[in-house]
Amino acid sequence: AAMTRGSGLGELVSSIQGEIDDYCFAPCGYSCNVHTKCGAYAMVHVTPQEECSYASFETNFGSTRDPEQQGDVSSSLNNLVGKVLDVFRPARFTITLFTDQGAEDAIGGAPFEAADQRYTRRQCTSTHFEQDYAATIVNYVAAAADKKRPREEDSSPVRRAAQQLPRMLRSRSDSFSMEVGNRA
């Protein structure tokens, strides 16, 4: 719980009105599952290694199987992805978005708009499955100036606590993967 609060993930979970179940592994590692009242989920897994660390975030936030309730979720999805990127601050990452044709209007440019504002897009590919199901995979890297510039020190209580966290939630050189699913 202390790692979740200190890293900023606690604020992220609160923003989607979720309940969290988190666990720290010995000697190192972190995992949390988030469940919301609307049936959405999010999962975070972090595996630190001396050479590099890997973190992943997966969610179905904004998706629904009821087309009557499907509205424009692009703003809330971009906001969520932006918060995730602000917590982890990866040097490079991949977003994989699963959609069907019914979700295209509701998603708009999300979650890529949030990433495009903060990072440089390197590669993008899309694969179609079945008749109307697609996976879009986009790779991002931090801007050159961000790679050379050390992280700004923030004196807020959350950032002070996060500075005490293990390397796995702080390193700009680590890899990060994000999956966002929206299948109406």
VOGU-3710 file (C-alpha; in Angstrom, 3 decimals, decimal comma):
1> aamtrgsglg> 0,000/0,000/0,000  2,853/2,409/0,767  4,412/1,807/-2,663  1,055/2,368/-4,365  0,500/5,650/-2,543  4,098/6,824/-2,871  4,371/6,120/-6,587  1,302/8,111/-7,558  -0,655/4,999/-8,551  -2,991/5,595/-5,592
11> elvssiqgei> -4,076/8,934/-7,072  -4,529/7,286/-10,459  -6,757/4,597/-8,920  -8,815/7,235/-7,124  -9,316/9,111/-10,391  -11,179/6,118/-11,857  -12,951/5,358/-8,557  -11,274/1,998/-8,239  -10,488/-0,386/-5,428  -6,952/-1,709/-5,376
21> ddycfapcgy> -5,378/-5,011/-4,417  -1,600/-4,592/-4,437  1,336/-6,811/-3,578  5,101/-6,345/-3,305  7,208/-9,408/-4,074  10,453/-10,370/-2,351  13,178/-9,759/-3,254  11,672/-7,330/-5,776  8,574/-6,824/-7,851  5,175/-5,189/-7,657
31> scnvhtkcga> 1,701/-6,078/-8,863  -1,701/-4,498/-8,419  -5,189/-5,127/-9,669  -7,789/-2,376/-9,757  -11,527/-2,953/-10,037  -14,119/-0,220/-10,540  -17,840/-0,191/-9,776  -18,618/0,053/-13,500  -16,823/-3,245/-14,187  -13,588/-1,832/-15,571
41> yamvhvtpqe> -10,219/-3,185/-14,489  -6,609/-2,124/-14,552  -3,497/-4,172/-13,820  0,050/-3,033/-13,120  3,036/-5,375/-13,064  6,612/-4,282/-12,434  9,626/-6,568/-12,688  12,884/-4,802/-11,869  16,214/-6,174/-12,996  19,708/-4,774/-12,541
51> ecsyasfetn> 20,176/-4,318/-16,309  16,676/-3,006/-16,999  13,185/-3,010/-15,599  9,869/-3,858/-17,185  6,518/-2,385/-16,241  3,114/-2,973/-17,767  -0,292/-1,367/-17,424  -3,417/-2,978/-18,845  -6,995/-1,742/-18,660  -10,405/-1,996/-20,246
61> fgstrdpeqq> -11,331/1,417/-18,834  -13,907/3,116/-21,035  -15,107/-0,085/-22,676  -18,589/-1,489/-22,383  -20,464/-4,300/-24,001  -23,681/-2,253/-23,975  -23,784/-0,103/-27,133  -26,543/2,016/-25,560  -24,087/3,199/-22,881  -21,124/3,680/-25,194
71> gdvssslnnl> -20,340/7,387/-25,409  -17,286/9,457/-26,173  -14,587/8,078/-23,868  -11,611/9,634/-25,645  -11,119/12,409/-23,096  -11,284/10,140/-20,036  -9,058/7,511/-21,690  -6,469/10,121/-22,715  -6,559/11,503/-19,171  -5,980/8,033/-17,679
81> vgkvldvfrp> -3,128/7,213/-20,074  -1,553/10,601/-19,387  -1,631/9,902/-15,650  -0,081/6,466/-16,137  2,736/7,976/-18,214  3,247/10,700/-15,602  3,614/8,065/-12,864  6,052/5,793/-14,713  7,839/8,340/-16,943  9,305/5,633/-19,192
91> arftitlftd> 12,148/6,288/-21,614  10,369/4,074/-24,153  7,074/2,201/-24,238  4,514/0,481/-26,410  0,757/0,997/-26,452  -1,377/-1,827/-27,808  -5,012/-0,905/-28,415  -7,632/-3,556/-29,132  -10,857/-2,275/-30,683  -13,779/-3,283/-32,788
101> qgaedaigga> -15,672/-1,071/-35,220  -18,254/-0,247/-32,558  -15,594/1,396/-30,403  -13,938/3,564/-33,052  -16,210/6,593/-32,616  -16,116/6,434/-28,809  -12,329/6,201/-28,643  -11,411/8,727/-31,316  -7,638/9,318/-31,141  -7,272/7,981/-27,605
111> pfeaadqryt> -5,058/6,779/-26,045  -2,478/7,844/-28,609  -3,224/11,571/-28,266  -2,054/11,509/-24,627  1,160/9,723/-25,588  1,778/11,956/-28,631  1,724/15,032/-26,362  4,510/13,641/-24,168  6,625/11,378/-26,405  7,876/10,826/-29,939
121> rrqctsthfe> 6,059/8,179/-31,956  8,516/5,739/-33,593  6,450/2,995/-35,208  2,791/2,209/-35,696  1,147/-0,895/-37,079  -2,380/-2,251/-37,128  -3,578/-5,809/-37,600  -7,169/-6,812/-38,247  -8,658/-9,999/-36,856  -12,035/-11,505/-37,602
131> qdyaativny> -14,287/-9,088/-39,456  -14,204/-6,053/-37,206  -11,538/-6,579/-34,540  -8,175/-4,789/-34,678  -4,980/-4,384/-32,687  -2,995/-1,174/-33,104  0,551/-1,183/-31,744  2,527/2,050/-31,367  6,085/2,424/-30,064  7,188/5,645/-28,363
141> vaaaadkkrp> 10,446/7,083/-27,059  11,170/10,070/-24,874  12,243/13,191/-26,728  16,033/13,588/-26,993  16,003/16,539/-24,589  14,100/14,455/-22,024  16,648/11,631/-22,211  19,543/13,964/-21,458  17,789/16,048/-18,830  17,565/14,538/-15,337
151> reedsspvrr> 14,131/14,277/-13,839  12,949/17,459/-12,249  12,785/17,278/-8,494  9,291/17,785/-7,181  8,753/18,649/-3,544  5,137/17,438/-3,393  4,473/14,732/-0,765  3,683/12,154/-3,449  6,899/12,804/-5,371  8,991/12,864/-2,186
161> aaqqlprmlr> 7,599/9,427/-1,303  8,120/8,188/-4,859  11,769/9,244/-4,696  12,195/6,691/-1,930  10,748/3,846/-4,021  12,938/1,176/-5,554  14,429/1,774/-8,966  11,587/-0,114/-10,628  9,183/2,819/-10,453  11,691/5,621/-10,991
171> srsdsfsmev> 14,079/4,827/-13,817  13,894/6,781/-17,089  15,880/4,038/-18,828  13,361/1,280/-18,236  10,841/-0,172/-20,638  7,095/0,148/-20,227  4,211/-1,519/-22,037  0,569/-0,514/-21,963  -2,480/-2,354/-23,243  -5,853/-0,686/-23,555
181> gnra> -8,827/-2,721/-24,679  -12,168/-1,426/-25,815  -14,419/-4,002/-27,280  -18,034/-2,878/-27,414
//
